Amino acid sequence: MEQGCIFCQIIAGEARADKVYETDDVLAFRDINPQAPVHILLVPKKHIARLADAAPDDQDVMGALMLAAKAVAEQEGVADGFRLVTNNGRQAGQSVFHLHFHLMGGRRFTWPPG
């Protein structure tokens, strides 16, 4: 657990979250500031600050994140149309430095996203 990381605190059960999915490697919970009718955050239980920090030995957990996204999309009824987003670094809008993916669905999305 990384000191001061809110996602590590959620994983450890020290902070509250509306959890929707959990495996040995991944936790998924509802975003507190949703940008779509379905807005779930998927986080690896291992602290990885950002995608650019993932190492070759993180291959299994990265695969687990993608399979969790599929499972959560199915569970939430948006498997036929959802967006999966991650921000890497402050310049890209990352505000919590624990790798996470935003799974959003339940509305029509446009391109480019912003």
N, C-alpha and C positions, 0 to 999 in steps of 0.2 A: 504494500500500500504506500502510495506517495503522499507525504505529509501535505495537508491542505487541499488535496484534490477532492472536489465534491463528488465526482463519479466513483472514486475509490471509497469514499465514505458511504455512498449508496450501496456499493457492492458488499461492503463489510456490515451493512445493516445499521450504520451509525447515523444515517440521514434517510429521510423518508422519500419514497418514490412510488408511483402507481405502476408496479411491475406487471408486465404482460407475458413475459417469456423468460425462461432461464435454463441454461445447461451448465455443465462444468466449466465451460470456457467463455460463455456469453451471457450478458444480462440485457434485457430490453424493457424499457419503461416509457410512459407517455411524457412528451415534452411539456414543460410547464408554460410555454408560450407557443401554442400550436399555430402553425402557418397553413394548415389544411385540416379537414375534418378528421383524418387519421394522421397523426404525427408522432412517431415512435423513435426513440433514440436506442441504437444498438451499440453496446460497448463491450470490448474484450475485458474479461476479469483481470487479465494481466495488464499492468500499467504500461502503455506505450503512448508517449506524449502526442505524436502526430504520425500520419501515414508515412512521411519521409523518414521516420525513425524506426519503422518496421525492419526487422533483420531476417535473413534467410531462415533462422530457426523459429520465426513467427508464422511460417507458412501454414501450419495446421490451424492456428487460431484465426488467421485471416480467412481461410476456407470456412471455418466454423461461423464466422460473421456473415459470410455470403449465404450459407445455408440457413442461418437463423433469419436473415432478411426474407428469404423465400417462405419460411414457415410462418413468420409474423404476418406477412402480406396475406397469406392464405387464411390465417386465423382471423384477421381483421376484415376480410372480405374485399380486399383490393388487389388480389393477385393478377387481375387482368389489366391493371393500370396503376402503377405507382412509380415514384421517383426515389432514388437512393443517392444521397449527397453526403460528401465529407469535405470539410474545409481544412486546408493544410497551412497553418501559420496565420499570424495576425493579419497580414496583407490580404489573405483570402477570407477573413472574417471569423477565424477560429477564436473562440473566447474561453473555452475550457480545454486545457491542454492535457487531455486524455482522449486518445483516438475514439471517435464515435461517428456513426453513420446516422443520418436523418432519413427515416423511411416515411414518405408522405404520400397520401392518396386520398381518394374520396372526392376529388374535384379535378377539373381540367387544368393542365399546366401549359404554359407557353414556353417558347424558346426564342431568343436566349433567356436564361433564367434571371439575369440581373447583372 
